[in-house]
Amino acid sequence: MTELALLGGSPTISTPFKPFRTMGAGEVAAVQAVVESDCLSGFYGSWGDEFLGGPKIKEFEAAWAKAFAVKHCVSVNSATSGLYAALGAVGISPGDEVIVPPYTMSASAVGPLVYGGIPVFADIEPETFGLDIASVEANITEKTKAIVVVNLFGHPANLHAMRALADKHGLILIEDNAQGPFATENGKFAGTIGHIGVFSLNYHKHIHTGEGGMCVTEDDRLALRMQMIRNHAENIVEPTQHDDLANMIGFNYRMTELSAAVGIVQLERAEELIGKRVHIAHRLTEGTKDLEGFTPPVERPGSRHVYYVWTPKIDPAVIGVPRDVLVKALAAEGVPIYQGYVRPLYLLPAFQKRMAMGRDHFPFTLTNRSYGKGLCPVAEEMHFSRLLAFETCAHDLSEADIDAVIAGIRKVHSQRHKLIPQAAE
């Protein structure tokens, strides 16, 4: 085997991979048809049929509801908007506690702050990175109103058990399923096991509309409230004689007809696009599963992982060199793997300084909870020392490209002892 590129040898991969492109002729034709119709948005912010959007919005929502076997689907302009609409719909109020994960995109955890709620961080499972059931239960108090669970990297969290826990305590379960479309647990789609599921259609997800999101629920009341929050709720509570007024100051979270048209085509292609990412991940796992101190991602029995990211872990004691040096060596070989994901969210300034809405530290004035380092030790261990990540959604890989990634990882692994001087510098 040749010398490591970091130490002067030739890289395993000399040309950067092509980006994964999902737009095709079908999406182009769909957009052209909408432009020619001259109806780029069908929403009105007043009560009537157009309050629920134009023809493509309604078609997309119906197709999504059918695909995921749910009663209601509410389109939004981002998954972040969807999370905020969901938290508003369930009635989060100042001082209410919402249990959230620390290891996720920030919107999953800061959403309660929009309504004066208090994010309470529970730790994650070390194998599949979803919320840990025991940690969630330990954080439930008389103030707890909801749980936000994230199906991180495309693997379902322990969803049925989490729903049972929520039901036991009379709590609402919201699934952030931004990264897991068509993932399943025990034959049921992730995103449909909680009271509300939120999906992302952001441009770097499996299927996308550039920006966008979908909220699904079986609950008529929650669906209506999300529709209202999406579209200036305060304007329609009087004409609809709606008397459920909590959080009925609405927003503009509306999706365009252009986005919906693209989404309809992307949804039809979902298994094609997701299947490519799953194939990449399975090949990477098969090619590296025998490496000492290097553990590819696992799939919990009964679950389908759709691999938004392929996330191996290392055992630093076995590997023998710091993770950052290992990643530098992989990068030199042309392997685009990065370390960690996002810093545990309670380390953000909003939590460290206990300041979110306005100047007077609201809503942290309503709680004595602290957010110091060490709050979620498993999340911290994964982020700061063990987790690696390869973006399966980012790269258009041929079989030869996948072989090259595996070869680069194996090359660095087999010669990692040579990196010890680099670690000492």
Secondary structure, DSSP 8 states (H G I E B T S, - for coil): ----GGGTS--S--S--EE-----HHHHHHHHHHHHHT-S----SSSSGGGG--HHHHHHHHHHHHHTT-SEEEEES-HHHHHHHHHHHTT--TT-EEEE-SSS-HHHHHGGGGGT-EEEE--B-TTT-SB-HHHHHHT--TTEEEEEEE-GGG---SHHHHHHHHHHHT-EEEEE-TT-TT-EETTEETTSSSSEEEEE--TTSSS--SS-EEEEES-HHHHHHHHHHHBTGGGTTTTTT----TT----B----HHHHHHHHHHHHTHHHHHHHHHHHHHHHHHHHTTSTTEE-----TTEE---SSB--EE-HHHH-S-HHHHHHHHHHTT--EEE-SS--GGGSHHHHTT--BTTTTBTGGG------TTSSHHHHHIIIIIBEEE-TTTEE--HHHHHHHHHHHHHHHHTGGGGHHHHH-
